[in-house]
């Protein structure tokens, strides 16, 4: 049985089964599962099998692999997962045969392109800028960036098998960080002021994954310094 409720403009469908999960849909953005249930309740199992997303045309999405064993990024219909090999190396492969405990995605066929101002170089500056320029636009939304990152730190969750999780610190046990320099990259991001602890961490409106142009490196974006004059920002066309 499915119960339908509305909260903060979001339609929430609750499935009354032992594997119940919430699907929230606004402006074409769908969110499956919740970050806080993974971090605080240890619900590490997959809530969505990516191959069950029926419309993969112009599809964009991001989230972790179930049991926090890697990162996922869908960009223009192609799905990539990254997993830890060693402290300094990772494996990136293209596949839809993967599950995620929480995941956000949208089909976006048209984008509005702009050059990112040179004054916007960090994640905090980007958050403030996006909040300013989208005040009158539908939220939440997904966006993308392309250009050169002078420096960036990305991570891949790498929870040891069999681990139990009851806090964010435990959830990030085994996580590996990777440093990038002067890499041509693409970033897929999610922006919302209403999804802290659901799809963004408690201290940010953003959730972003970065993939290099050669598709050899991908992960959750923690820190970045954009190279001035190279970055383009793409917002979904209303």
FENRA-V834422 format. One record per pair of residues at least 6 apart in sequence whose ideal C-beta (glycine too) atoms are under 6 Angstrom apart, sorted by sequence separation. I is the first residue (numbers start at 1). J is the second residue. If there is no record, write none. Layout:
# FENRA-V834422
i->I j->J
i->I j->J
This chain:
# FENRA-V834422
i->37 j->43
i->84 j->90
i->85 j->91
i->120 j->126
i->165 j->171
i->196 j->202
i->5 j->12
i->24 j->31
i->64 j->71
i->65 j->72
i->73 j->80
i->200 j->207
i->211 j->218
i->82 j->90
i->83 j->91
i->199 j->207
i->4 j->13
i->23 j->32
i->63 j->72
i->72 j->81
i->120 j->129
i->12 j->22
i->13 j->23
i->82 j->92
i->2 j->13
i->3 j->14
i->62 j->73
i->70 j->81
i->71 j->82
i->209 j->220
i->210 j->221
i->12 j->24
i->21 j->33
i->70 j->82
i->80 j->92
i->81 j->93
i->193 j->205
i->61 j->74
i->70 j->83
i->208 j->221
i->10 j->24
i->11 j->25
i->33 j->47
i->60 j->74
i->80 j->94
i->160 j->174
i->191 j->205
i->1 j->16
i->32 j->47
i->59 j->74
i->159 j->174
i->191 j->206
i->10 j->26
i->32 j->48
i->65 j->81
i->78 j->94
i->158 j->174
i->79 j->96
i->81 j->98
i->158 j->175
i->189 j->206
i->190 j->207
i->59 j->77
i->157 j->175
i->158 j->176
i->189 j->208
i->46 j->66
i->155 j->175
i->156 j->176
i->45 j->66
i->56 j->77
i->187 j->208
i->188 j->209
i->155 j->177
i->44 j->67
i->187 j->210
i->153 j->177
i->154 j->178
i->185 j->210
i->186 j->211
i->21 j->47
i->153 j->179
i->185 j->212
i->72 j->100
i->152 j->180
i->50 j->79
i->183 j->212
i->184 j->213
i->151 j->181
i->65 j->98
i->66 j->99
i->149 j->183
i->66 j->101
i->106 j->142
i->148 j->184
i->149 j->185
i->63 j->100
i->63 j->102
i->63 j->103
i->146 j->186
i->145 j->187
i->61 j->105
i->144 j->188
i->51 j->96
i->50 j->96
i->60 j->106
i->143 j->189
i->50 j->98
i->59 j->107
i->60 j->108
i->142 j->190
i->58 j->107
i->49 j->99
i->58 j->108
i->141 j->191
i->58 j->109
i->48 j->100
i->55 j->107
i->140 j->192
i->46 j->99
i->139 j->192
i->46 j->100
i->47 j->101
i->48 j->103
i->154 j->210
i->44 j->101
i->130 j->191
i->38 j->101
i->156 j->219
i->155 j->219
i->154 j->219
i->155 j->220
i->35 j->102
i->154 j->221
i->155 j->222
i->33 j->101
i->34 j->102
i->33 j->102
i->153 j->222
i->153 j->223
i->32 j->103
i->84 j->156
i->152 j->224
i->31 j->104
i->82 j->156
i->84 j->158
i->151 j->225
i->30 j->105
i->149 j->224
i->150 j->225
i->29 j->106
i->150 j->227
i->28 j->106
i->127 j->205
i->127 j->206
i->148 j->227
i->60 j->142
i->148 j->230
i->147 j->230
i->147 j->231
i->71 j->156
i->147 j->232
i->104 j->190
i->145 j->231
i->146 j->232
i->145 j->233
i->68 j->157
i->144 j->234
i->68 j->159
i->84 j->176
i->143 j->235
i->64 j->157
i->104 j->199
i->141 j->236
i->123 j->224
i->121 j->225
i->121 j->226
i->118 j->228
i->27 j->138
i->29 j->140
i->75 j->188
i->73 j->188
i->116 j->231
i->115 j->232
i->116 j->233
i->113 j->232
i->114 j->233
i->113 j->234
i->42 j->164
i->42 j->165
i->92 j->215
i->111 j->234
i->112 j->235
i->42 j->166
i->112 j->237
i->62 j->188
i->92 j->218
i->110 j->237
i->60 j->188
i->108 j->236
i->39 j->168
i->39 j->171
i->73 j->209
i->82 j->218
i->82 j->219
i->73 j->211
i->80 j->218
i->73 j->218
i->62 j->209
i->71 j->219
i->71 j->220
i->36 j->197
i->35 j->197
i->35 j->198
i->34 j->198
i->31 j->199
i->8 j->194
